[in-house]
């Protein structure tokens, strides 16, 4: 899912059309429900599901929003982490 914008690059940006850095973030608010899951030593996938239900935006989702805004590319977001948990595609791309 590359941006529809045409990128114009130069040697100083490596031909990408971008320079500098932007942050890509996720932040987990430990609600009572999540706290309970943590104390029960619930597998991380279920904790992530609960966090997502409560509105947490994953690192990947934040990155994709920044791609849509033209701030970065999917290639850069994909390079963040090969072990990054992947949400369901229909949840991210809608």
C-alpha positions as CSV (number, residue, x, y, z in Angstrom):
1,X,0.0,0.0,0.0
2,X,2.3,2.8,-1.2
3,X,1.1,6.4,-1.0
4,X,-0.5,7.8,-4.2
5,X,1.9,10.7,-3.9
6,X,4.8,10.8,-6.4
7,X,8.0,10.9,-4.4
8,X,10.8,13.1,-5.7
9,X,14.1,12.1,-4.4
10,X,17.7,13.4,-4.4
11,X,21.0,12.2,-3.2
12,X,20.6,13.8,0.2
13,X,17.4,11.8,0.9
14,X,18.6,8.6,-0.9
15,X,16.0,9.0,-3.6
16,X,13.1,8.5,-1.2
17,X,11.6,12.0,-1.1
18,X,11.9,11.9,2.7
19,X,14.5,13.2,5.2
20,X,14.7,13.2,9.0
21,X,12.9,11.0,11.4
22,X,9.3,10.6,12.7
23,X,8.2,8.6,15.7
24,X,6.0,5.5,15.5
25,X,4.4,4.7,18.8
26,X,2.1,2.4,20.7
27,X,1.1,2.9,24.3
28,X,-0.7,0.4,26.5
29,X,-3.0,1.7,29.2
30,X,-3.3,-0.9,31.9
31,X,-7.0,-1.0,32.6
32,X,-8.6,-3.2,35.2
33,X,-9.3,-5.8,32.6
34,X,-5.8,-5.8,31.3
35,X,-4.4,-5.8,34.8
36,X,-6.5,-9.0,35.5
37,X,-5.1,-10.7,32.4
38,X,-1.6,-9.8,33.4
39,X,-2.0,-11.2,36.9
40,X,-3.4,-14.4,35.4
41,X,-0.3,-14.7,33.2
42,X,-2.5,-14.7,30.1
43,X,-0.7,-15.1,26.7
44,X,0.3,-11.8,25.1
45,X,-1.9,-12.3,22.1
46,X,-5.0,-12.1,24.4
47,X,-3.7,-9.1,26.2
48,X,-3.2,-7.4,22.8
49,X,-6.7,-8.3,21.7
50,X,-8.1,-6.8,24.9
51,X,-6.0,-3.6,24.5
52,X,-7.2,-3.3,20.9
53,X,-10.8,-3.6,22.0
54,X,-10.1,-0.8,24.5
55,X,-8.8,1.4,21.7
56,X,-5.1,0.8,21.8
57,X,-3.4,1.5,18.4
58,X,-0.5,-0.8,17.6
59,X,2.9,0.2,16.4
60,X,1.9,-1.1,12.9
61,X,-1.4,0.8,12.9
62,X,0.3,4.1,13.9
63,X,2.8,3.5,11.1
64,X,0.1,2.8,8.5
65,X,-1.6,6.1,9.5
66,X,1.7,7.9,8.9
67,X,2.0,6.2,5.5
68,X,-1.5,7.4,4.6
69,X,-0.5,11.0,5.6
70,X,2.5,10.8,3.3
71,X,5.0,11.0,6.1
72,X,6.8,7.7,5.4
73,X,6.6,4.5,3.3
74,X,5.3,1.0,3.9
75,X,8.9,-0.2,3.3
76,X,10.1,1.9,6.3
77,X,7.2,0.7,8.5
78,X,7.8,-3.0,7.6
79,X,11.5,-2.5,8.5
80,X,10.6,-1.5,12.1
81,X,10.6,-5.1,13.4
82,X,10.3,-8.5,11.9
83,X,8.7,-9.8,15.1
84,X,6.1,-7.1,15.5
85,X,2.7,-8.6,16.2
86,X,0.5,-8.2,13.2
87,X,-3.2,-7.2,13.7
88,X,-5.8,-8.6,11.5
89,X,-5.4,-6.9,8.0
90,X,-9.0,-5.8,7.7
91,X,-8.7,-4.0,11.1
92,X,-5.6,-2.1,10.0
93,X,-6.5,-1.2,6.4
94,X,-10.1,0.0,7.0
